[in-house]
Amino acid sequence: MIRMNQDMLRIWDWCLSNKLLINPEKTKFLVFGSRQMTAKVNDFRLSLLGNEREPVTVARDIGVMLDANF
């Protein structure tokens, strides 16, 4: 989990360098895998600029609904 939080900071830095903004309040993360695999990540959280994010099972991006189990 520490490495993923570090990766989130790298993504944030890259976005700032390229004049892109990330809204931490609207940022979600989705864990893809089988039901058995995703059930193991219930207590998994990421932090982005002090905003703790929990995994979601469904997210929408550019009008496309993404499901954790595809």
A tleap script that builds the chain and sets N, CA, C and O, in Angstrom:
source leaprc.protein.ff14SB
mol = sequence {
  NMET ILE ARG MET ASN GLN ASP MET LEU ARG
  ILE TRP ASP TRP CYS LEU SER ASN LYS LEU
  LEU ILE ASN PRO GLU LYS THR LYS PHE LEU
  VAL PHE GLY SER ARG GLN MET THR ALA LYS
  VAL ASN ASP PHE ARG LEU SER LEU LEU GLY
  ASN GLU ARG GLU PRO VAL THR VAL ALA ARG
  ASP ILE GLY VAL MET LEU ASP ALA ASN CPHE
}
set mol.1.N position { 0.829 -1.192 0.000 }
set mol.1.CA position { 0.000 0.000 0.000 }
set mol.1.C position { 0.873 1.255 0.000 }
set mol.1.O position { 0.500 2.255 -0.613 }
set mol.2.N position { 2.007 1.226 0.662 }
set mol.2.CA position { 2.895 2.384 0.702 }
set mol.2.C position { 3.368 2.738 -0.709 }
set mol.2.O position { 3.422 3.910 -1.081 }
set mol.3.N position { 3.709 1.709 -1.486 }
set mol.3.CA position { 4.171 1.966 -2.857 }
set mol.3.C position { 3.080 2.582 -3.713 }
set mol.3.O position { 3.366 3.434 -4.554 }
set mol.4.N position { 1.826 2.163 -3.516 }
set mol.4.CA position { 0.731 2.749 -4.294 }
set mol.4.C position { 0.519 4.204 -3.915 }
set mol.4.O position { 0.242 5.032 -4.782 }
set mol.5.N position { 0.645 4.529 -2.639 }
set mol.5.CA position { 0.532 5.932 -2.229 }
set mol.5.C position { 1.669 6.757 -2.829 }
set mol.5.O position { 1.460 7.902 -3.228 }
set mol.6.N position { 2.869 6.183 -2.895 }
set mol.6.CA position { 3.990 6.877 -3.531 }
set mol.6.C position { 3.715 7.066 -5.019 }
set mol.6.O position { 4.038 8.111 -5.583 }
set mol.7.N position { 3.123 6.067 -5.654 }
set mol.7.CA position { 2.763 6.190 -7.068 }
set mol.7.C position { 1.730 7.284 -7.281 }
set mol.7.O position { 1.787 8.009 -8.274 }
set mol.8.N position { 0.784 7.409 -6.354 }
set mol.8.CA position { -0.213 8.479 -6.453 }
set mol.8.C position { 0.463 9.851 -6.405 }
set mol.8.O position { 0.067 10.766 -7.128 }
set mol.9.N position { 1.472 9.991 -5.563 }
set mol.9.CA position { 2.206 11.262 -5.495 }
set mol.9.C position { 2.978 11.523 -6.788 }
set mol.9.O position { 3.063 12.663 -7.244 }
set mol.10.N position { 3.536 10.469 -7.375 }
set mol.10.CA position { 4.237 10.637 -8.662 }
set mol.10.C position { 3.266 11.073 -9.757 }
set mol.10.O position { 3.593 11.923 -10.585 }
set mol.11.N position { 2.074 10.488 -9.753 }
set mol.11.CA position { 1.057 10.888 -10.738 }
set mol.11.C position { 0.677 12.346 -10.514 }
set mol.11.O position { 0.553 13.113 -11.469 }
set mol.12.N position { 0.493 12.729 -9.252 }
set mol.12.CA position { 0.167 14.120 -8.916 }
set mol.12.C position { 1.257 15.061 -9.426 }
set mol.12.O position { 0.953 16.082 -10.042 }
set mol.13.N position { 2.533 14.721 -9.173 }
set mol.13.CA position { 3.646 15.549 -9.635 }
set mol.13.C position { 3.670 15.649 -11.153 }
set mol.13.O position { 3.901 16.727 -11.701 }
set mol.14.N position { 3.433 14.532 -11.835 }
set mol.14.CA position { 3.424 14.531 -13.297 }
set mol.14.C position { 2.317 15.446 -13.811 }
set mol.14.O position { 2.536 16.226 -14.738 }
set mol.15.N position { 1.130 15.352 -13.213 }
set mol.15.CA position { 0.018 16.207 -13.632 }
set mol.15.C position { 0.350 17.683 -13.428 }
set mol.15.O position { 0.073 18.503 -14.303 }
set mol.16.N position { 0.937 18.027 -12.292 }
set mol.16.CA position { 1.312 19.422 -12.049 }
set mol.16.C position { 2.341 19.896 -13.068 }
set mol.16.O position { 2.249 21.019 -13.563 }
set mol.17.N position { 3.314 19.055 -13.385 }
set mol.17.CA position { 4.344 19.414 -14.361 }
set mol.17.C position { 3.756 19.644 -15.738 }
set mol.17.O position { 4.294 20.426 -16.522 }
set mol.18.N position { 2.652 18.967 -16.043 }
set mol.18.CA position { 2.026 19.073 -17.360 }
set mol.18.C position { 0.766 19.924 -17.338 }
set mol.18.O position { -0.064 19.857 -18.245 }
set mol.19.N position { 0.637 20.737 -16.274 }
set mol.19.CA position { -0.469 21.693 -16.141 }
set mol.19.C position { -1.844 21.024 -16.188 }
set mol.19.O position { -2.789 21.559 -16.767 }
set mol.20.N position { -1.936 19.845 -15.568 }
set mol.20.CA position { -3.207 19.141 -15.433 }
set mol.20.C position { -3.590 19.145 -13.956 }
set mol.20.O position { -2.723 19.092 -13.084 }
set mol.21.N position { -4.861 19.206 -13.686 }
set mol.21.CA position { -5.329 19.239 -12.304 }
set mol.21.C position { -6.036 17.937 -11.946 }
set mol.21.O position { -6.752 17.361 -12.765 }
set mol.22.N position { -5.826 17.487 -10.721 }
set mol.22.CA position { -6.548 16.343 -10.172 }
set mol.22.C position { -7.358 16.871 -8.998 }
set mol.22.O position { -6.830 17.554 -8.121 }
set mol.23.N position { -8.640 16.547 -8.991 }
set mol.23.CA position { -9.485 16.918 -7.863 }
set mol.23.C position { -9.495 15.734 -6.896 }
set mol.23.O position { -10.149 14.729 -7.176 }
set mol.24.N position { -8.789 15.824 -5.770 }
set mol.24.CA position { -8.718 14.700 -4.836 }
set mol.24.C position { -10.081 14.279 -4.295 }
set mol.24.O position { -10.277 13.115 -3.946 }
set mol.25.N position { -11.027 15.221 -4.224 }
set mol.25.CA position { -12.359 14.897 -3.722 }
set mol.25.C position { -13.125 13.996 -4.688 }
set mol.25.O position { -13.941 13.179 -4.261 }
set mol.26.N position { -12.866 14.140 -5.984 }
set mol.26.CA position { -13.578 13.348 -6.992 }
set mol.26.C position { -12.792 12.113 -7.433 }
set mol.26.O position { -13.306 11.290 -8.191 }
set mol.27.N position { -11.568 11.983 -6.969 }
set mol.27.CA position { -10.728 10.866 -7.382 }
set mol.27.C position { -11.188 9.587 -6.701 }
set mol.27.O position { -11.367 9.540 -5.484 }
set mol.28.N position { -11.377 8.545 -7.515 }
set mol.28.CA position { -11.785 7.240 -7.013 }
set mol.28.C position { -10.756 6.218 -7.469 }
set mol.28.O position { -10.002 6.460 -8.411 }
set mol.29.N position { -10.730 5.076 -6.796 }
set mol.29.CA position { -9.916 4.005 -7.338 }
set mol.29.C position { -10.695 2.706 -7.298 }
set mol.29.O position { -11.493 2.443 -6.398 }
set mol.30.N position { -10.427 1.913 -8.310 }
set mol.30.CA position { -11.156 0.695 -8.566 }
set mol.30.C position { -10.151 -0.440 -8.643 }
set mol.30.O position { -9.159 -0.346 -9.365 }
set mol.31.N position { -10.399 -1.505 -7.909 }
set mol.31.CA position { -9.524 -2.676 -7.931 }
set mol.31.C position { -10.197 -3.709 -8.828 }
set mol.31.O position { -11.323 -4.127 -8.559 }
set mol.32.N position { -9.512 -4.119 -9.890 }
set mol.32.CA position { -10.056 -5.094 -10.823 }
set mol.32.C position { -9.613 -6.499 -10.439 }
set mol.32.O position { -8.473 -6.707 -10.024 }
set mol.33.N position { -10.515 -7.453 -10.580 }
set mol.33.CA position { -10.179 -8.848 -10.313 }
set mol.33.C position { -11.436 -9.675 -10.116 }
set mol.33.O position { -12.553 -9.172 -10.246 }
set mol.34.N position { -11.245 -10.930 -9.808 }
set mol.34.CA position { -12.387 -11.807 -9.539 }
set mol.34.C position { -13.021 -11.405 -8.204 }
set mol.34.O position { -12.425 -10.658 -7.428 }
set mol.35.N position { -14.214 -11.898 -7.947 }
set mol.35.CA position { -14.879 -11.586 -6.675 }
set mol.35.C position { -14.044 -12.038 -5.485 }
set mol.35.O position { -13.991 -11.358 -4.460 }
set mol.36.N position { -13.389 -13.192 -5.624 }
set mol.36.CA position { -12.555 -13.699 -4.541 }
set mol.36.C position { -11.358 -12.779 -4.299 }
set mol.36.O position { -10.987 -12.528 -3.152 }
set mol.37.N position { -10.765 -12.285 -5.360 }
set mol.37.CA position { -9.605 -11.398 -5.219 }
set mol.37.C position { -10.010 -10.045 -4.651 }
set mol.37.O position { -9.342 -9.525 -3.757 }
set mol.38.N position { -11.093 -9.470 -5.157 }
set mol.38.CA position { -11.497 -8.142 -4.689 }
set mol.38.C position { -12.026 -8.188 -3.264 }
set mol.38.O position { -11.988 -7.174 -2.566 }
set mol.39.N position { -12.522 -9.342 -2.811 }
set mol.39.CA position { -12.997 -9.465 -1.437 }
set mol.39.C position { -11.843 -9.337 -0.441 }
set mol.39.O position { -12.067 -9.008 0.724 }
set mol.40.N position { -10.635 -9.591 -0.883 }
set mol.40.CA position { -9.469 -9.535 -0.002 }
set mol.40.C position { -8.974 -8.108 0.237 }
set mol.40.O position { -8.119 -7.899 1.097 }
set mol.41.N position { -9.483 -7.132 -0.495 }
set mol.41.CA position { -8.986 -5.763 -0.369 }
set mol.41.C position { -9.993 -4.843 0.330 }
set mol.41.O position { -9.995 -3.636 0.088 }
set mol.42.N position { -10.839 -5.394 1.183 }
set mol.42.CA position { -11.853 -4.584 1.876 }
set mol.42.C position { -11.250 -3.453 2.690 }
set mol.42.O position { -11.821 -2.363 2.737 }
set mol.43.N position { -10.121 -3.679 3.325 }
set mol.43.CA position { -9.533 -2.685 4.214 }
set mol.43.C position { -8.399 -1.914 3.536 }
set mol.43.O position { -7.448 -1.495 4.196 }
set mol.44.N position { -8.498 -1.733 2.249 }
set mol.44.CA position { -7.445 -1.115 1.461 }
set mol.44.C position { -7.806 0.336 1.186 }
set mol.44.O position { -8.912 0.620 0.728 }
set mol.45.N position { -6.886 1.261 1.462 }
set mol.45.CA position { -7.138 2.692 1.246 }
set mol.45.C position { -5.905 3.337 0.623 }
set mol.45.O position { -4.772 2.904 0.837 }
set mol.46.N position { -6.159 4.371 -0.143 }
set mol.46.CA position { -5.084 5.196 -0.694 }
set mol.46.C position { -5.276 6.619 -0.208 }
set mol.46.O position { -6.389 7.032 0.117 }
set mol.47.N position { -4.191 7.359 -0.161 }
set mol.47.CA position { -4.257 8.748 0.254 }
set mol.47.C position { -3.729 9.627 -0.872 }
set mol.47.O position { -2.679 9.350 -1.452 }
set mol.48.N position { -4.465 10.682 -1.173 }
set mol.48.CA position { -4.039 11.652 -2.179 }
set mol.48.C position { -4.195 13.028 -1.581 }
set mol.48.O position { -5.313 13.504 -1.384 }
set mol.49.N position { -3.082 13.670 -1.293 }
set mol.49.CA position { -3.069 15.010 -0.718 }
set mol.49.C position { -3.899 15.093 0.564 }
set mol.49.O position { -4.645 16.048 0.779 }
set mol.50.N position { -3.753 14.087 1.397 }
set mol.50.CA position { -4.450 14.081 2.673 }
set mol.50.C position { -5.891 13.616 2.602 }
set mol.50.O position { -6.557 13.519 3.633 }
set mol.51.N position { -6.386 13.326 1.413 }
set mol.51.CA position { -7.744 12.808 1.253 }
set mol.51.C position { -7.673 11.300 1.103 }
set mol.51.O position { -7.134 10.787 0.122 }
set mol.52.N position { -8.216 10.599 2.072 }
set mol.52.CA position { -8.182 9.140 2.019 }
set mol.52.C position { -9.274 8.628 1.091 }
set mol.52.O position { -10.429 9.045 1.181 }
set mol.53.N position { -8.900 7.736 0.217 }
set mol.53.CA position { -9.817 7.153 -0.756 }
set mol.53.C position { -9.967 5.670 -0.486 }
set mol.53.O position { -8.976 4.972 -0.273 }
set mol.54.N position { -11.205 5.180 -0.493 }
set mol.54.CA position { -11.485 3.763 -0.360 }
set mol.54.C position { -11.851 3.223 -1.742 }
set mol.54.O position { -12.334 3.977 -2.588 }
set mol.55.N position { -11.630 1.939 -1.981 }
set mol.55.CA position { -11.986 1.406 -3.301 }
set mol.55.C position { -13.490 1.423 -3.528 }
set mol.55.O position { -14.275 1.259 -2.594 }
set mol.56.N position { -13.875 1.621 -4.767 }
set mol.56.CA position { -15.281 1.565 -5.164 }
set mol.56.C position { -15.468 0.328 -6.041 }
set mol.56.O position { -14.498 -0.199 -6.585 }
set mol.57.N position { -16.695 -0.130 -6.179 }
set mol.57.CA position { -16.947 -1.307 -7.019 }
set mol.57.C position { -17.342 -0.925 -8.430 }
set mol.57.O position { -17.227 -1.732 -9.352 }
set mol.58.N position { -17.813 0.318 -8.606 }
set mol.58.CA position { -18.216 0.808 -9.931 }
set mol.58.C position { -17.773 2.259 -10.049 }
set mol.58.O position { -17.898 3.037 -9.103 }
set mol.59.N position { -17.253 2.617 -11.223 }
set mol.59.CA position { -16.873 4.010 -11.482 }
set mol.59.C position { -17.247 4.354 -12.916 }
set mol.59.O position { -17.305 3.484 -13.785 }
set mol.60.N position { -17.500 5.636 -13.147 }
set mol.60.CA position { -17.847 6.104 -14.487 }
set mol.60.C position { -16.759 7.036 -14.968 }
set mol.60.O position { -16.344 7.942 -14.246 }
set mol.61.N position { -16.297 6.818 -16.190 }
set mol.61.CA position { -15.274 7.675 -16.779 }
set mol.61.C position { -15.631 7.919 -18.235 }
set mol.61.O position { -15.769 6.976 -19.014 }
set mol.62.N position { -15.776 9.162 -18.593 }
set mol.62.CA position { -16.155 9.574 -19.951 }
set mol.62.C position { -17.402 8.816 -20.399 }
set mol.62.O position { -17.492 8.389 -21.550 }
set mol.63.N position { -18.359 8.651 -19.494 }
set mol.63.CA position { -19.621 8.010 -19.832 }
set mol.63.C position { -19.593 6.493 -19.830 }
set mol.63.O position { -20.623 5.865 -20.076 }
set mol.64.N position { -18.453 5.890 -19.562 }
set mol.64.CA position { -18.338 4.433 -19.551 }
set mol.64.C position { -18.346 3.948 -18.114 }
set mol.64.O position { -17.573 4.435 -17.288 }
set mol.65.N position { -19.209 2.997 -17.811 }
set mol.65.CA position { -19.272 2.416 -16.477 }
set mol.65.C position { -18.255 1.284 -16.384 }
set mol.65.O position { -18.265 0.354 -17.190 }
set mol.66.N position { -17.384 1.379 -15.394 }
set mol.66.CA position { -16.391 0.327 -15.161 }
set mol.66.C position { -16.769 -0.415 -13.899 }
set mol.66.O position { -17.106 0.200 -12.887 }
set mol.67.N position { -16.716 -1.730 -13.952 }
set mol.67.CA position { -17.075 -2.589 -12.836 }
set mol.67.C position { -15.837 -3.335 -12.377 }
set mol.67.O position { -15.023 -3.751 -13.201 }
set mol.68.N position { -15.687 -3.509 -11.072 }
set mol.68.CA position { -14.496 -4.163 -10.522 }
set mol.68.C position { -14.333 -5.595 -11.016 }
set mol.68.O position { -13.215 -6.108 -11.057 }
set mol.69.N position { -15.423 -6.242 -11.388 }
set mol.69.CA position { -15.348 -7.631 -11.851 }
set mol.69.C position { -15.418 -7.763 -13.374 }
set mol.69.O position { -15.454 -8.873 -13.904 }
set mol.70.N position { -15.438 -6.625 -14.072 }
set mol.70.CA position { -15.579 -6.595 -15.535 }
set mol.70.C position { -16.745 -7.443 -15.958 }
set mol.70.O position { -17.032 -7.549 -17.151 }
savepdb mol mol.pdb
quit
